[in-house]
């Protein structure tokens, strides 16, 4: 028996939620993760999952997760970036001249 359009959409929604949960456990958040609404029509066997957009930090975390080199336990909270050490000037600014 073939799945109805609604059953296909529900299956895709379940897949998106499972993916969101597992990515979250790994410390990766894809804010635009969703079902592609253009593929929910009756002619597509299953809707596509749109992984969406993410910032460079999340893209690099995802690379590290896939490479097996990332540990969410030691990661900073999502959206936080390490501050430069006091000895380093902020990016784009030269170090102050000693007086």
N, C-alpha and C positions, 0 to 999 in steps of 0.2 A: 504494500500500500504506500502510495506517495504521500509526502507531508504536505499539508496545506501551507499557504503563504504565511499565515499567522504562526503555525508551528515552526516554520523556518526562521521567522523573526525571533521567536522565543528562544530557539536553540542558539541563535547568534547572540542574543542578549545574555544568555547563560555563559557563553564562551567569553564574552567581554568581561563579565563580572569575575569569572575565574582568573582571567589574565590580569585584571586590575588587582585582585587579591594577592596573587603570587608575585607580581611585580612589586607591590607594596611591601611584602615580606622581605624582598631583596633590597628595599630602600630606593626603588625607582617609581616615580610617579609621572605618568603621561597624562597631562591635564585634559587633552583633547581626545582621549581614548573613547571610541564610540562605534556604533554600527553606522556604516555609510548609508545615509538615507536614500541616496539615488539607486541603491541596489536592492531595496526592499520590495521592488515591484515583482509581479508574478513571473516574469521571464527569466529571472536569475535563480539558479538552483538553490544557492544559499547567499544571503547578504554578505557583503565584504565587511571586514573589521577595519576601521580607520584608526591607525595608531596615532594620527594627529601630529601636533607640533609639540616640541619641548625645547627647553633652553640647552645650551652646550653642556652645562654641568650634568643634566639628566642624560643627555646622549652619551657622555663619557661614562657615567655610572652604568648605563645599560651595556655599553661595550665591555666594561670590567666584569659585570655580572655574567655576561655570555662567555667571556674568556675564563671565568672561574677565578678571577683575581680580586674580587670585591667582597668585602665583609660589611654588611649593614650594621653590625654591632658597634664597629668603631667609626662609623660615618657620622659626620655632623648632621644636625637636623636638616631636612630638605629646605633649600632656599638659603641656607647659611653658607657663607664662603669664609675661609680662613682669613683673619686679619693679618696684614703684613707685620712682621716683627718690628719692635721699636727701632732697630738699627737700619731698617730698610725704609727708604722714602716711599710715599704712596706712588702708585703707578702714574707715569707721565710727569712727575715732578723731580727736578734734580735735588740731590742731597744739599742740605744747608751748609754753607761754608763755615768752618770753625772761626770764632771771633778771637 
